[in-house]
Amino acid sequence: MVNDEEESNQQSAAIRTVVQAQIIECLNRFYAMETGMWGKPVDCLIIRTVVQGKLQGKLYDLSALSEVLGLPISTLHRKIGTLVESGFLRREPRGKSIYISSTDNTNIALDQSFETMVATLRSLYKGEIDLDKN
């Protein structure tokens, strides 16, 4: 009985290790795609948050984005200026506020990368990616 329980625990630990490796592999691949598209990790975080907000029907101005991300408004102002100049984000004046939104190019790039991410997940799930070689 003890041996069966120990063997079951070892099998559970082995499965957990494989799943963790797959999750880390996915996150690393997604990170590489994202930084390849948008640059520095903070820039990616800003863009991802703005896109997610739009999908959820929430528009962000600088102060709301600052609160959500825990970044100073001055940093966001500078970063968003660079992302606007790069064509990833745009400023949308509405009333007394200026909201930040993603551009069509950013949305298209995100859609394409999403398809790549889904394909990666499917490949990992099917065992088509050898984690020991990557």
C-alpha positions as CSV (number, residue, x, y, z in Angstrom):
1,M,0.0,0.0,0.0
2,V,2.8,2.4,0.9
3,N,4.6,1.6,-2.3
4,D,1.5,2.3,-4.4
5,E,1.0,5.6,-2.6
6,E,4.7,6.5,-3.1
7,E,4.5,5.5,-6.8
8,S,1.4,7.7,-7.2
9,N,3.1,10.6,-5.6
10,Q,6.1,10.2,-7.9
11,Q,3.8,10.0,-11.0
12,S,2.0,13.2,-9.8
13,A,5.3,14.9,-9.3
14,A,6.5,13.9,-12.8
15,I,3.3,15.1,-14.4
16,R,3.6,18.4,-12.5
17,T,7.2,18.8,-13.7
18,V,6.2,18.3,-17.3
19,V,3.3,20.7,-17.1
20,Q,5.5,23.4,-15.4
21,A,8.1,23.0,-18.2
22,Q,5.4,23.4,-20.8
23,I,3.9,26.5,-19.2
24,I,7.4,28.0,-18.8
25,E,8.1,27.2,-22.5
26,C,4.9,28.9,-23.6
27,L,5.6,32.0,-21.4
28,N,9.1,32.3,-22.8
29,R,7.9,31.9,-26.4
30,F,5.1,34.5,-25.8
31,Y,7.6,36.9,-24.2
32,A,9.9,36.5,-27.1
33,M,7.1,37.2,-29.6
34,E,5.8,40.2,-27.6
35,T,9.2,41.9,-27.1
36,G,9.9,41.2,-30.8
37,M,6.8,43.1,-31.7
38,W,6.9,46.0,-29.2
39,G,10.3,46.2,-27.5
40,K,11.0,46.5,-23.9
41,P,8.9,44.5,-21.3
42,V,7.3,47.7,-19.8
43,D,6.3,48.8,-23.3
44,C,4.7,45.4,-23.8
45,L,2.9,45.6,-20.5
46,I,1.5,49.0,-21.4
47,I,0.3,47.9,-24.8
48,R,-1.1,44.6,-23.5
49,T,-3.0,46.5,-20.8
50,V,-4.4,49.0,-23.2
51,V,-5.6,46.3,-25.6
52,Q,-7.1,44.2,-22.8
53,G,-8.9,47.3,-21.5
54,K,-10.4,47.9,-25.0
55,L,-11.5,44.3,-25.2
56,Q,-13.2,44.7,-21.8
57,G,-14.8,48.0,-22.7
58,K,-12.5,50.0,-20.4
59,L,-10.6,53.0,-21.8
60,Y,-7.5,54.1,-19.9
61,D,-6.2,57.6,-19.5
62,L,-2.8,58.2,-17.9
63,S,-4.0,58.3,-14.3
64,A,-6.1,55.1,-14.7
65,L,-3.2,53.3,-16.4
66,S,-0.8,54.5,-13.7
67,E,-3.1,53.1,-11.1
68,V,-3.5,49.7,-12.8
69,L,0.2,49.2,-13.6
70,G,1.6,50.8,-10.5
71,L,3.9,53.1,-12.6
72,P,4.4,56.8,-12.1
73,I,2.4,59.1,-14.5
74,S,5.6,60.7,-15.6
75,T,7.0,57.4,-16.7
76,L,3.8,56.5,-18.5
77,H,3.7,59.9,-20.2
78,R,7.2,59.3,-21.6
79,K,6.7,55.7,-22.5
80,I,3.3,56.4,-24.2
81,G,4.9,59.2,-26.1
82,T,7.4,56.8,-27.5
83,L,4.8,54.2,-28.3
84,V,2.6,56.8,-30.1
85,E,5.6,57.9,-32.2
86,S,6.4,54.2,-33.0
87,G,2.8,53.7,-34.2
88,F,1.7,51.2,-31.5
89,L,-0.6,53.4,-29.5
90,R,-2.6,56.6,-30.2
91,R,-4.1,59.3,-28.0
92,E,-7.9,59.8,-28.2
93,P,-9.2,63.1,-26.9
94,R,-12.7,62.6,-25.4
95,G,-14.2,65.6,-23.6
96,K,-11.7,66.7,-21.0
97,S,-9.8,63.4,-21.0
98,I,-7.3,61.9,-23.3
99,Y,-7.5,58.1,-23.5
100,I,-4.9,55.7,-24.8
101,S,-5.8,53.1,-27.4
102,S,-4.0,50.7,-29.7
103,T,-3.6,51.3,-33.4
104,D,-4.9,49.1,-36.1
105,N,-1.3,47.9,-36.8
106,T,-0.9,46.9,-33.2
107,N,-4.3,45.0,-33.2
108,I,-3.3,43.2,-36.4
109,A,0.1,42.2,-35.0
110,L,-1.6,41.0,-31.8
111,D,-4.1,38.9,-33.8
112,Q,-1.3,37.3,-35.8
113,S,0.8,36.6,-32.7
114,F,-2.2,35.2,-31.0
115,E,-2.5,32.6,-33.8
116,T,1.1,31.7,-33.3
117,M,0.6,31.4,-29.5
118,V,-2.4,29.1,-30.1
119,A,-0.3,27.0,-32.5
120,T,2.5,26.8,-29.9
121,L,0.1,25.7,-27.2
122,R,-1.3,23.0,-29.5
123,S,2.2,21.8,-30.4
124,L,3.1,21.6,-26.7
125,Y,-0.1,19.8,-25.8
126,K,0.4,17.2,-28.6
127,G,4.1,16.7,-27.6
128,E,5.4,18.0,-30.9
129,I,7.9,20.3,-29.1
130,D,10.8,18.6,-27.4
131,L,11.4,20.7,-24.3
132,D,14.8,19.0,-23.7
133,K,16.2,20.5,-27.0
134,N,15.0,24.0,-26.4
